[in-house]
Amino acid sequence: MNTARNTGTRLTAYAVVGAPALMALYGGIRLVPGSREPGLGWTAGHTAMFAGLLLFAPVFLALRRLIAPRGTTAGRMAAGTALGVAFAGLAASLVQIGIDLVVGLMAADKADQSRLFERVQAVPGVLAAVYKVGPLLFYVGLLALLVAASVGAARTLRWWSPVLMLVGTVASAADLAMIPVAAACYLVALAPLVRLGAAPRTVLV
């Protein structure tokens, strides 16, 4: 039992640091000239982002564990729904980055890359599910989990965790050059999970 908990705590700690760090790496690479067309920069940046997204899976689960022992049955069901939404958004985001990686590897140049993207996005449902609506669920679910863990008498996170996450998300949505700033906001917002060890040990007053 303790071994499993310690392993989960270490994984959460790695994910809390690694996910934003890889996001920041992606954001930094895409600022380098030539990184938005087929080549090493495109592949390296999108590989980093893909790995960073994967690390959000243990973050979601850690947040769910913080909420699980608290509140009413309806509240726990709502938290479970938020987790499902977050994972649906994560899946859509991973598919999007996966497509970007494959297109970047297949394309001969920027024009060829654009043509390949047009062909993929012309498939019915792909544009909405993978590029427009689906990835938004990632942020909605994460925000809902953070809010649930930071409100009420038995809250385990501070109010600024969801606020920082929201600020970072809005900043990167407004300008993709702000992705490193968003990653820093995510790191600070999620950092308390390391101290809490993904278990509801402390009630904030």
N, C-alpha and C positions, 0 to 999 in steps of 0.2 A: 504493500500500500504506500509506504513512505517513498520507496524507490520510484514507483509510478508518479507520485506527486512531485518528487524532485525532478524527474525527467520532464514532466509537464511544465514545471516552473522554469527550467532552463530553456526549454523550447519557446515558452512565452517571452522570456527575456531576449533571446536571439531574434525572435520575430519582431518584437517591439522596436528594436534598434535596426535590424536588417531591412525590414520593409520600407521605412522612410529613407534609409541610407541608399537603397537601390533606386527608389523613386528620384532622389536628389541626383544620383549618378545619371539616370536617364535624362533628367531635366538639364543637367550640365552638358551632357554630350550633344543634345539637340541644339545647343547654342553655338556649337562649333561649325564653322562654314563647311558645307558639303555633307553634313550628317543627315540631311533631310532628303537625300536621294540614295539610290542603291550603292552600297559600299560598306566598308568596315564600321564607320560611325553609325549608320542606320542599324546594322545587325547588332553591334555591341550595345547600343542604347536600348533597343527593343528587347534584347535578351535580359538586360538588367531589369527592365520594367516587368517583364514576364515573371522573373524570379521574385521580385518585390511583391507582386500581386499574390503569388502563391503563399508568401509568408503572412498574408493577412488572414488566411484560414485559421491558424492557431490563435490569432488575435481575436477574431470573432468568437471562437469557442471559449476563450478566457473571459471575455466580457459576459457571455451567456452564463458561465459558471458563477460569476459574481452576483448575477441577478437571480439565479435559480432558487436559492433557499428563501427568498424574500417574497412578501406580498401575497395577493390572493391568487386563486386558480386562474382567474381572468387575466391578471397581470402576468403570470407565468406564460400563459398562452400567447399574450401579446409579445412577450420577449421572444418566444419561440418563432412567432411570425416574423419579427424583426430579423432574427437570425436567418430564416429562410430567404427573406428579401435580400439580405446582405450576400448570401451565398449565390443567389440567382444573378445578382449584379456582378459578383466576382467571376462567375462562369462566363457571362457575356463579355466582360473585360478581357479575360484570358483568350477567348476566341478572337476578339478584335486584335489583340497584340499578336496572336499566333498568325492571323491572316497577314498582318503588316510584315511580320518576319518572312513568311513564305514569299510574299510579293516582292519584298526587297531582295531576296535571294534569286528569284526567277527573272526579275527585270534586268534588261541590258543597260537601260539609262532612265533618266527622269521621265521622258515621254512614254516609254514602255511601261514604267511603273504606274503612271496615271491611267493608261489604257487598261492595265490589269485590275486596278482598283475599280474602275468603272464597270468592268465585267462582273466582278464579285458583288458589288453593291447593287447591280441591276437584278440580281436574283431576288425574287419576291420575298419580303420579310427580313432580309439580311440587314438592310440599311436601318430599319427601325429597331430590330432586336439586338443587333450587335454594335451599332454605331450611335444611335440616338437615345433610345429608351432604356435598353438593357443595362448599359454601364451606369446609368443614373441610380439604379437600384442599389448598387454598391455603396454609394454615399448616403442614400436614404437609410439603408439598413444599419450602416455603421453609426450614423448620427443617432438613430433611434436607440441603439444599444447603449451608446454613451449617455444619452439623456436618461434612460431608465436606471443606469448605475449611479447617476449623480443627483437624483431628486428623491424626496421623501425622507422620512425619519431614519430609515436604515441605509441611506446612501453610502456608497463606498468610494466614489470619486468626487472631486470638487466640480463646481459649476463650470469652471473654465475649460475643462476637458472637451465637452461638446462645442463650446464657443470657439475654441482654437481650431477644432476640426472644421467647423463651418467657415471660419475666416480663411483657412488654408484652401478649402475647396472653392470658395467664391473667387479667391485671388487667382488660382490656377485656371478656373473657367474663364475669367476675364482676359487672361493673358497667359499662354502656355510658358512664357519665359519665367513665370512666377512659380513653376513647379518646385524648384529647390526651396523656395520660401514656404510653400505648402507642406513640403516634406518635413521641414523644421517644426512647423505647427503640429503636424501629426505626431512627431517624436515626443514633443512636450506633452501633448494631450494624452498619449498612451503610456508615457513613462511610469505613472503610478501603478500600472499593472505588474511591473517588475517587483515593486515593494510589496504589493499585496499577494504576490505569488499565485495569482489567478484563483485565489480563494477568499471568501468574504471574512477576513480576520478582524477588520477594524471598522467601526461605525463612526463616521465623521459628525462632529457636533459644531 
